Amino acid sequence: MRVANYLMINATIVSGWMLLFWLCSVPVRNVAIVDIAWGLGFVLVAIVSALLPSSESVNQWLMPVMVAIWGCSLSGYLAWRNYGKPEDKRYRAMRDHRGKAFVYSSLWIVFGLQTVLLWILALPVQMGIFQTDPGWHLFHLVGIILWLVGFLFETIGDYQLARFLCDPDSRGKVMDRGLWKYTRHPNYFGDFLVWWGIYFVSLAGAAGNWWTVIGPLLISFLLMRISGVPMLEQNLRLSRPGYAEYARSTNSFFPWWPKQFP
């Protein structure tokens, strides 16, 4: 199978997956379900890629396992966190601004955009499964270590934050415990490492996949400069009185010991 056909099949399947969730969002008037579709969409891409004709290798089962653990964990956590809650205020503002037209425009500006991003970010997964040598390589070890550290950062950080938010005594306070003592966004940092780990696994025995670095570079840019840290911090600085002081002493993204001030 040609690479172009292989990638096109995945693009078509991802588009159908997001279209299905858009159709579900219309009657419930909640496009935030796209967050659940996000993680599971990567799992779908990994499984389909492994089932399509490709070179038999370690990556044919290793990458789907890595992606499935991360994707199912993320989607499960978001489903639990959002269950029974109204539509996210970001989407609600878009709905209020566009009125009735949002029902149809959300197909492009919410689900369509995330379809494109998902397919691009998943390029290391797709190519890492499609063409690679059969044996184990050093980059497998590097990638697995990065992925594991990232997965632990993301899941532990989310768990610690969930416990903090469920505590009535923490209302209005700033989360500065556990991993959150060393970075203001351990879950985003974990996501960052997960995708760089997946990229290195895709390179194992297939140096020609280097160009798929667009995937981890894009997620890094989004997390640090666009939809991750900047958007969340803007809200936190307004809603949490002590957040400015916390931000002054704690690294934004990469973990490090808190700064001490006299």
C-alpha positions in Angstrom: 0.0 0.0 0.0 1.3 3.5 -0.9 1.9 5.9 2.0 -0.6 8.5 0.5 -3.4 5.9 0.4 -2.6 4.7 4.0 -2.7 8.3 5.4 -5.9 9.0 3.4 -7.7 6.0 4.9 -6.9 7.2 8.4 -7.9 10.8 7.5 -11.3 9.5 6.3 -11.8 7.4 9.4 -10.9 10.2 11.7 -13.3 12.5 9.9 -16.1 10.0 10.2 -15.4 9.6 13.9 -15.6 13.3 14.6 -18.7 13.7 12.4 -20.4 11.0 14.6 -19.6 13.0 17.7 -20.8 16.2 16.1 -24.1 14.6 15.3 -24.4 13.5 19.0 -23.6 17.0 20.2 -26.5 18.6 18.3 -29.4 17.1 20.3 -27.7 17.5 23.7 -26.5 21.0 22.8 -23.0 20.3 24.2 -19.9 20.3 21.9 -17.6 19.6 24.8 -18.0 15.9 24.0 -15.3 16.6 21.4 -12.9 16.3 24.4 -13.9 12.7 24.8 -13.7 12.0 21.1 -10.1 13.5 21.1 -8.3 10.9 23.1 -10.3 7.9 21.7 -9.6 9.3 18.2 -5.9 8.6 18.6 -6.7 5.1 19.8 -8.8 4.5 16.7 -6.0 5.7 14.4 -3.5 3.4 16.1 -5.8 0.4 15.8 -6.7 1.1 12.2 -3.0 1.6 11.3 -2.1 -1.7 12.9 -4.8 -3.5 10.9 -3.9 -2.0 7.6 -1.2 -3.7 5.5 2.2 -2.6 6.9 5.6 -3.9 7.8 5.5 -6.4 10.6 7.4 -5.0 13.6 7.5 -4.3 17.3 5.7 -1.0 16.6 2.7 -2.8 15.1 1.6 -3.8 18.6 3.7 -1.5 20.8 2.4 1.8 19.5 -1.3 0.9 19.7 -0.8 -0.3 23.3 1.0 3.0 24.2 -1.7 5.2 22.5 -4.6 3.1 23.9 -3.4 3.4 27.5 -2.9 7.2 27.1 -6.0 7.9 25.0 -8.5 5.8 27.0 -7.1 7.2 30.3 -7.5 10.8 29.0 -11.0 10.3 27.6 -12.2 8.4 30.6 -10.9 11.2 32.9 -12.6 13.9 30.9 -15.8 12.0 30.7 -15.8 11.7 34.5 -14.9 15.3 35.0 -17.5 16.7 32.7 -20.4 14.3 33.5 -23.5 16.1 34.4 -21.9 19.5 34.0 -23.0 22.2 31.5 -21.2 23.0 28.3 -17.7 24.4 28.8 -17.8 28.2 29.0 -15.4 28.5 26.0 -17.9 26.7 23.8 -20.9 28.4 25.5 -19.4 31.8 24.6 -19.1 30.7 21.0 -22.6 29.4 21.0 -24.0 32.6 22.4 -22.0 34.7 19.9 -23.1 32.7 16.8 -26.6 31.9 17.8 -28.5 29.3 15.9 -25.7 29.1 13.3 -23.4 27.5 15.8 -25.1 24.2 15.4 -23.7 24.0 11.9 -20.6 26.1 12.2 -19.4 24.0 15.2 -18.9 21.2 12.7 -16.0 23.2 11.2 -14.7 25.4 14.0 -14.8 22.8 16.7 -14.9 19.2 15.3 -13.4 20.0 11.9 -10.4 21.8 13.4 -9.7 19.0 15.9 -10.0 16.4 13.2 -7.1 18.1 11.3 -5.1 18.5 14.4 -5.7 14.9 15.5 -4.5 13.5 12.1 -1.4 15.7 12.1 -0.5 14.9 15.7 -0.9 11.2 15.0 1.5 11.2 12.1 4.3 9.6 14.2 1.8 6.8 15.2 0.7 6.2 11.6 4.2 6.2 10.1 5.8 4.4 13.0 3.4 1.5 12.4 3.5 1.6 8.6 7.2 1.4 8.0 9.9 0.3 10.5 12.3 -2.5 11.0 11.1 -5.6 12.9 13.5 -5.6 15.8 14.1 -3.6 18.9 16.2 -0.4 18.8 17.7 2.1 21.2 15.0 4.7 20.3 12.4 2.2 21.6 13.9 2.5 25.1 14.2 6.3 24.9 10.6 6.6 23.7 9.1 4.3 26.2 10.9 6.1 29.1 9.7 9.5 27.9 6.2 8.1 27.4 6.1 6.5 30.8 7.3 9.6 32.7 4.9 11.7 30.7 1.9 9.4 31.4 2.7 9.3 35.1 3.0 13.1 35.2 -0.3 13.5 33.4 -2.3 10.9 35.3 -0.9 11.7 38.8 -1.3 15.5 38.2 -5.0 15.0 37.1 -5.6 12.8 40.1 -4.1 15.3 42.5 -6.1 18.1 41.0 -9.3 16.2 41.1 -8.9 15.4 44.8 -8.1 19.1 45.5 -11.2 20.3 43.7 -13.4 17.8 45.5 -12.3 19.1 48.9 -14.7 21.9 50.1 -11.8 23.5 52.0 -9.9 24.2 48.8 -12.6 26.4 47.2 -11.0 29.5 45.8 -7.5 28.3 46.7 -4.6 27.6 44.5 -3.4 24.0 43.9 0.2 24.0 44.9 0.7 20.5 46.3 2.2 17.3 44.9 3.5 17.7 41.3 1.8 21.1 41.2 4.5 22.3 43.6 7.1 21.9 40.9 5.2 23.0 37.7 2.0 24.9 37.3 0.8 22.4 34.6 2.1 18.8 35.3 -0.7 17.4 33.1 0.3 19.5 30.1 4.0 18.7 30.7 3.1 15.0 30.8 1.1 15.2 27.6 4.2 16.9 26.0 6.5 14.0 27.1 4.0 11.4 26.0 4.0 12.6 22.4 7.8 13.1 22.2 8.1 9.5 23.5 5.7 8.2 20.8 7.8 10.1 18.2 11.0 8.5 19.3 9.4 5.0 19.2 8.3 5.8 15.6 11.9 6.6 14.7 13.1 3.2 16.0 14.4 1.4 13.0 12.9 3.9 10.6 15.0 7.1 10.4 13.0 8.1 7.4 10.1 9.0 9.7 12.0 12.0 11.0 9.6 14.4 9.2 6.7 13.3 11.5 8.4 15.6 14.1 5.7 18.0 13.0 3.4 16.1 15.4 5.2 16.6 18.7 6.4 20.1 17.6 2.8 21.1 17.0 1.4 19.7 20.3 4.3 21.4 22.1 3.5 24.7 20.5 -0.2 24.4 21.3 0.3 23.4 24.9 2.9 26.1 25.7 1.7 29.0 23.5 -1.9 28.6 22.3 -4.7 26.5 23.8 -2.9 25.0 26.9 -1.0 27.2 29.4 -1.9 30.7 28.1 -5.7 30.1 27.9 -5.9 28.4 31.3 -3.7 30.8 33.1 -5.7 33.8 31.9 -8.7 32.3 33.6 -6.9 31.3 36.8 -5.3 34.7 37.3 -8.8 36.2 37.3 -10.5 33.5 39.4 -7.8 32.6 42.0 -6.6 35.5 44.1 -3.4 33.8 45.1 -2.5 32.6 41.7 -0.1 35.5 40.8 2.0 34.7 43.9 2.0 31.0 43.0 3.0 31.8 39.4 5.9 33.9 40.7 7.5 31.0 42.6 6.6 28.0 40.4 7.8 27.2 36.9 5.1 27.4 34.2 5.8 24.2 32.3 9.0 22.4 32.9 9.2 21.0 36.5 11.8 22.5 38.9 12.0 23.4 42.5 10.0 26.4 43.6 11.8 29.7 43.7 12.5 31.1 47.2 12.0 34.9 47.8 13.0 36.8 50.9 
